[in-house]
Amino acid sequence: MKVVLATDACTAGGVGRHLRDLADGLLLHDVDVQLAAPRGSKIVQVAAELGVRFRPFEDGLTKADIWHLHLADTYYRPSLRVLANARVGSRRVVVTEHLPRSNASDATLSDDARTPGAALAKTAFKKLQLGLAHSVIAVSAASRRFLLDRYGLAPARVVSIHNGVDLSRFRAPAGPPVVPRQPSVVAVGSLIRQKGHDVLIRASAVARHDWTVVVAGTGPQHEDLKDLAAKTAPGRVAFSGWVDDIPGLMRQASVVCMPSRWESFAYVPLEAMAMGLPVVASRVDGVDEAVAHERSGLLVEPDDPQALAAAIDRVMADAELSRVFARNARQDVAEFDVAVMVRKTVNHYRSLL
């Protein structure tokens, strides 16, 4: 079976990581893999590291049994041309929606004024775009529901396959857990509004217990978040910048927090669960499919610093609860192993041929 994994992503972020994991897994299934992306995309580096071919969109499309586009931007305009060409040259075309619900597609997630007619135009675009695919993959059940409700897609055309992580990389170390000298919360993610780091900073300012926050990531809100921390929670928040060794960072945490305003199916909770760490997160798309509230962590409504602070305080104050969450997390995360994701994807490919 020949598979082209394509994406509009120009950075090696979450979608790039997914592509790497999927390509690596497909190679283990003896699949002939090629990567494709716009010229200048860092996905070319992923291809080089995996030892697979890379072809820019601008050089034309390679024919394949499965031509699989991974959308980082759900409204990626060139996708119409790319998918139409793929449809002509390949047996089956698949689209994975990595973040279908955001402030761009759901007006309830943004306070910005909407351009008259924009929602109708976006709906028409998505129906045309996804109509060029034989099948659509959503990375969570919540995202699948959104696609069905927002764009009126036929249920039989949309399947849900969760993202997976390499559990061996994030396995909890043997022996007694590391006890931080001071209770600490780790948050990992780009410094953008979506990730809600400002909510965590405000939560730390109203917390009843003494815990610190480490925010790992880079992004355009860096200076604004530093200013907010200095004004509202002086001495309680540190910014580590980009961190390659996420397992090493998480080993120093008492709690891993993901205060996002919207997601589809995030990696961070899975990584924390594999590390045997309790998770406190926003109840947004996909998160409650990984983190079981009151079993492996606590979920609160997004954009609520008081609720977030109370949840973190509760875990910090109850060592037995933290241990129970950690034990359950290690058990529950097994179903999100990257090998499971790859196997389900391969089975889906075969069902289409």
C-alpha positions as CSV (number, residue, x, y, z in Angstrom):
1,M,0.0,0.0,0.0
2,K,1.3,3.4,-1.0
3,V,0.3,6.4,1.3
4,V,1.0,10.1,0.9
5,L,0.8,12.0,4.2
6,A,0.3,15.6,3.4
7,T,-0.3,18.7,5.5
8,D,-0.6,22.5,5.2
9,A,1.5,22.8,8.4
10,C,4.7,24.8,8.0
11,T,6.1,24.1,11.4
12,A,6.8,20.8,13.2
13,G,4.2,21.5,15.9
14,G,1.4,19.2,17.0
15,V,0.3,18.3,13.4
16,G,3.9,17.8,12.4
17,R,4.4,15.5,15.4
18,H,1.3,13.5,14.5
19,L,2.6,13.1,10.9
20,R,5.9,11.9,12.2
21,D,4.3,9.4,14.6
22,L,1.9,8.1,11.9
23,A,4.6,7.9,9.2
24,D,6.9,6.0,11.6
25,G,4.2,3.6,12.5
26,L,3.1,3.0,8.9
27,L,6.7,2.1,8.0
28,L,6.5,-0.7,10.6
29,H,3.4,-1.9,8.8
30,D,5.4,-2.1,5.5
31,V,3.5,0.8,4.0
32,D,5.3,2.9,1.3
33,V,5.2,6.4,2.8
34,Q,5.8,9.8,1.2
35,L,5.3,13.2,2.9
36,A,4.0,16.3,1.2
37,A,3.6,20.0,2.2
38,P,4.0,23.5,0.9
39,R,7.5,24.4,-0.1
40,G,9.4,25.8,2.9
41,S,7.5,23.6,5.4
42,K,9.6,22.1,8.2
43,I,7.9,18.8,7.4
44,V,10.8,18.3,5.0
45,Q,13.0,17.8,8.1
46,V,10.6,15.1,9.4
47,A,10.9,13.3,6.1
48,A,14.7,13.4,6.2
49,E,14.8,12.1,9.7
50,L,12.5,9.2,8.9
51,G,14.3,8.5,5.6
52,V,11.2,8.9,3.4
53,R,10.6,11.0,0.3
54,F,9.2,14.5,0.5
55,R,7.5,16.4,-2.4
56,P,6.3,20.0,-2.2
57,F,2.8,20.7,-3.3
58,E,4.2,23.1,-5.9
59,D,5.9,20.2,-7.7
60,G,2.7,18.3,-8.3
61,L,1.1,15.4,-6.4
62,T,2.3,11.8,-6.2
63,K,-0.3,9.2,-7.0
64,A,-1.1,6.8,-4.2
65,D,-3.5,4.3,-2.9
66,I,-4.3,6.7,0.0
67,W,-3.7,10.4,-0.3
68,H,-4.1,11.7,3.3
69,L,-4.3,15.5,4.0
70,H,-3.8,16.6,7.6
71,L,-5.4,20.0,8.1
72,A,-3.7,22.3,10.7
73,D,-5.8,25.2,9.4
74,T,-9.3,23.9,8.8
75,Y,-9.9,26.7,6.2
76,Y,-6.7,26.2,4.3
77,R,-7.7,27.8,1.0
78,P,-5.3,25.9,-1.4
79,S,-6.8,22.6,-0.1
80,L,-9.5,22.8,-2.8
81,R,-6.9,22.6,-5.5
82,V,-4.7,20.1,-3.7
83,L,-7.6,17.8,-2.9
84,A,-9.1,18.0,-6.4
85,N,-5.7,17.0,-7.9
86,A,-5.3,14.2,-5.3
87,R,-8.8,12.9,-6.1
88,V,-7.9,12.6,-9.8
89,G,-4.6,10.8,-9.2
90,S,-5.1,8.6,-6.2
91,R,-7.5,5.7,-5.3
92,R,-8.8,7.2,-2.1
93,V,-8.5,10.7,-0.5
94,V,-8.7,11.1,3.3
95,V,-8.7,14.3,5.4
96,T,-7.9,14.5,9.1
97,E,-9.3,17.5,10.9
98,H,-6.8,18.4,13.7
99,L,-8.7,21.4,15.0
100,P,-12.1,21.9,13.4
101,R,-13.6,23.8,16.3
102,S,-11.8,27.0,17.2
103,N,-12.5,30.8,17.4
104,A,-12.4,30.8,13.6
105,S,-15.2,28.2,13.1
106,D,-17.3,28.7,16.3
107,A,-18.5,32.2,17.1
108,T,-19.1,31.3,20.8
109,L,-15.3,31.0,21.3
110,S,-14.6,34.6,20.2
111,D,-15.6,38.1,21.3
112,D,-14.7,39.6,18.0
113,A,-17.3,41.0,15.7
114,R,-18.2,38.6,12.8
115,T,-18.3,39.7,9.2
116,P,-21.8,39.4,7.8
117,G,-22.1,36.2,5.7
118,A,-18.8,34.8,7.0
119,A,-20.4,31.8,8.6
120,L,-22.3,30.8,5.5
121,A,-19.2,31.3,3.3
122,K,-17.1,29.1,5.7
123,T,-19.8,26.4,5.7
124,A,-19.9,26.4,1.9
125,F,-16.1,26.2,1.7
126,K,-16.0,23.2,4.1
127,K,-18.7,21.3,2.4
128,L,-16.8,21.7,-0.9
129,Q,-13.5,20.9,0.7
130,L,-14.5,17.8,2.6
131,G,-16.7,16.7,-0.3
132,L,-13.5,16.1,-2.2
133,A,-12.5,13.4,0.4
134,H,-13.7,9.9,0.5
135,S,-13.4,9.9,4.2
136,V,-12.8,12.3,7.1
137,I,-11.0,11.5,10.3
138,A,-11.6,13.5,13.5
139,V,-9.1,13.1,16.3
140,S,-11.8,13.0,19.0
141,A,-15.5,12.1,19.3
142,A,-16.2,15.7,20.2
143,S,-14.6,17.0,17.0
144,R,-16.6,14.4,15.0
145,R,-19.8,15.7,16.5
146,F,-18.8,19.3,15.7
147,L,-18.1,18.4,12.0
148,L,-21.4,16.6,11.7
149,D,-23.4,19.4,13.3
150,R,-21.6,22.5,11.9
151,Y,-21.2,21.3,8.3
152,G,-23.9,18.6,7.9
153,L,-21.6,15.8,6.9
154,A,-23.0,12.3,6.5
155,P,-22.1,10.3,9.7
156,A,-20.8,7.4,7.7
157,R,-18.1,9.6,6.1
158,V,-16.6,10.7,9.4
159,V,-14.7,8.5,11.8
160,S,-12.9,9.3,15.1
161,I,-9.4,8.1,15.7
162,H,-7.7,9.5,18.8
163,N,-4.2,10.9,18.7
164,G,-1.6,8.6,20.3
165,V,1.6,9.1,22.2
166,D,4.7,7.0,22.6
167,L,4.1,5.8,26.1
168,S,7.6,4.4,26.5
169,R,9.0,7.9,26.2
170,F,6.7,9.2,28.9
171,R,6.7,6.2,31.2
172,A,6.8,7.0,34.9
173,P,10.2,6.3,36.3
174,A,10.8,3.2,38.5
175,G,11.1,3.8,42.3
176,P,9.4,6.4,44.5
177,P,8.1,9.5,42.8
178,V,10.1,12.7,42.7
179,V,8.7,15.0,45.3
180,P,9.3,18.7,44.3
181,R,10.8,20.9,46.9
182,Q,7.8,23.2,46.4
183,P,4.4,22.1,45.0
184,S,4.5,23.0,41.3
185,V,2.2,23.1,38.3
186,V,3.5,22.6,34.8
187,A,1.7,23.9,31.7
188,V,3.0,23.1,28.3
189,G,1.8,24.8,25.1
190,S,2.3,27.7,22.7
191,L,1.9,31.1,24.3
192,I,-1.4,32.0,22.5
193,R,-4.9,32.8,23.6
194,Q,-6.2,29.3,22.8
195,K,-4.0,27.7,25.5
196,G,-5.3,29.8,28.3
197,H,-2.0,30.4,30.2
198,D,-3.5,33.7,31.4
199,V,-6.2,31.8,33.2
200,L,-3.6,29.7,35.0
201,I,-1.7,32.8,36.0
202,R,-4.8,34.4,37.4
203,A,-5.6,31.1,39.2
204,S,-2.2,31.1,40.8
205,A,-2.9,34.6,42.1
206,V,-6.1,33.5,44.0
207,A,-4.9,30.1,45.1
208,R,-5.3,29.2,48.8
209,H,-2.2,26.9,48.8
210,D,1.4,27.8,48.0
211,W,2.3,26.4,44.6
212,T,4.3,27.8,41.7
213,V,3.7,27.6,38.0
214,V,6.2,26.7,35.2
215,V,4.9,27.6,31.7
216,A,6.8,25.9,28.9
217,G,6.4,27.2,25.4
218,T,7.0,30.1,23.0
219,G,4.6,32.4,21.2
220,P,3.3,35.9,20.6
221,Q,1.8,36.4,24.1
222,H,5.1,35.9,25.9
223,E,5.6,39.5,27.0
224,D,1.9,40.0,27.8
225,L,1.9,36.9,30.0
226,K,5.1,37.9,31.8
227,D,3.5,41.3,32.5
228,L,0.3,39.6,33.8
229,A,2.3,37.3,36.1
230,A,4.4,40.2,37.4
231,K,1.3,42.2,38.3
232,T,-1.0,39.5,39.6
233,A,1.2,36.7,40.9
234,P,4.7,38.0,41.5
235,G,7.2,35.3,42.2
236,R,4.8,32.4,41.5
237,V,5.2,32.0,37.7
238,A,8.3,31.1,35.7
239,F,8.6,30.9,31.9
240,S,11.0,28.2,30.6
241,G,10.7,28.9,26.9
242,W,10.9,26.0,24.5
243,V,11.7,22.7,26.2
244,D,12.8,19.6,24.3
245,D,12.8,17.4,27.3
246,I,9.1,17.4,28.3
247,P,9.4,14.2,30.3
248,G,12.2,15.7,32.3
249,L,10.1,18.9,33.0
250,M,7.1,16.9,34.0
251,R,9.1,14.8,36.5
252,Q,9.5,18.0,38.5
253,A,5.7,18.6,38.6
254,S,3.1,17.9,41.3
255,V,0.3,18.6,38.8
256,V,0.1,19.1,35.0
257,C,-2.4,21.7,34.0
258,M,-4.0,22.4,30.6
259,P,-6.2,25.5,30.9
260,S,-7.1,25.7,27.2
261,R,-10.1,27.6,25.8
262,W,-10.5,25.1,23.0
263,E,-8.8,21.9,21.8
264,S,-9.5,18.9,19.7
265,F,-7.5,16.1,21.3
266,A,-4.4,17.4,23.1
267,Y,-1.2,15.5,23.7
268,V,-0.3,17.1,27.0
269,P,-2.9,15.3,29.2
270,L,-1.8,12.0,27.7
271,E,1.8,12.7,28.4
272,A,1.1,13.6,32.0
273,M,-1.0,10.5,32.5
274,A,1.7,8.3,31.1
275,M,4.1,9.9,33.6
276,G,1.7,9.1,36.4
277,L,0.8,12.7,37.1
278,P,-2.6,14.1,38.1
279,V,-4.1,16.4,35.5
280,V,-6.2,19.5,36.0
281,A,-7.6,20.8,32.8
282,S,-10.4,22.7,31.1
283,R,-13.4,20.7,30.0
284,V,-13.0,21.3,26.3
285,D,-13.3,19.0,23.2
286,G,-11.4,15.8,23.6
287,V,-10.0,16.3,27.0
288,D,-12.8,14.5,28.8
289,E,-12.2,11.6,26.4
290,A,-8.7,11.2,27.9
291,V,-9.0,12.5,31.5
292,A,-11.8,11.0,33.5
293,H,-13.1,13.6,36.0
294,E,-12.6,12.5,39.6
295,R,-10.7,9.4,38.4
296,S,-7.4,10.5,36.7
297,G,-7.8,14.2,37.3
298,L,-10.1,17.1,37.6
299,L,-11.9,19.1,34.9
300,V,-13.2,22.6,35.2
301,E,-15.0,25.0,32.8
302,P,-12.6,27.1,30.6
303,D,-11.9,30.7,31.4
304,D,-12.6,30.3,35.1
305,P,-9.5,31.1,37.3
306,Q,-11.3,30.5,40.6
307,A,-12.5,27.1,39.6
308,L,-9.0,26.2,38.2
309,A,-7.3,27.4,41.4
310,A,-9.8,25.4,43.6
311,A,-9.2,22.2,41.6
312,I,-5.4,22.6,41.8
313,D,-5.6,23.4,45.5
314,R,-7.6,20.3,46.1
315,V,-5.1,18.0,44.4
316,M,-2.2,19.7,46.1
317,A,-3.8,19.4,49.6
318,D,-4.7,15.7,49.3
319,A,-1.7,13.4,48.8
320,E,-3.9,10.3,48.7
321,L,-6.2,11.8,46.0
322,S,-3.1,12.6,44.0
323,R,-1.8,9.1,44.2
324,V,-5.2,7.6,43.2
325,F,-5.4,10.0,40.2
326,A,-1.8,9.0,39.2
327,R,-2.5,5.3,39.4
328,N,-5.7,5.5,37.4
329,A,-4.0,7.8,34.8
330,R,-1.3,5.2,34.2
331,Q,-4.0,2.5,33.6
332,D,-6.3,4.6,31.4
333,V,-3.6,6.0,29.1
334,A,-2.8,2.6,27.6
335,E,-5.6,3.0,25.1
336,F,-3.9,6.1,23.7
337,D,-0.6,4.4,22.8
338,V,0.6,5.6,19.4
339,A,0.6,2.0,18.2
340,V,-3.2,1.9,18.7
341,M,-3.6,5.1,16.7
342,V,-1.5,3.7,13.8
343,R,-3.3,0.3,13.8
344,K,-6.7,2.0,13.7
345,T,-5.5,4.3,10.8
346,V,-4.1,1.3,8.8
347,N,-7.4,-0.6,9.3
348,H,-9.3,2.5,8.1
349,Y,-7.2,2.8,5.0
350,R,-7.8,-0.9,4.2
351,S,-11.5,-0.5,4.7
352,L,-11.5,2.2,2.0
353,L,-9.6,0.2,-0.7
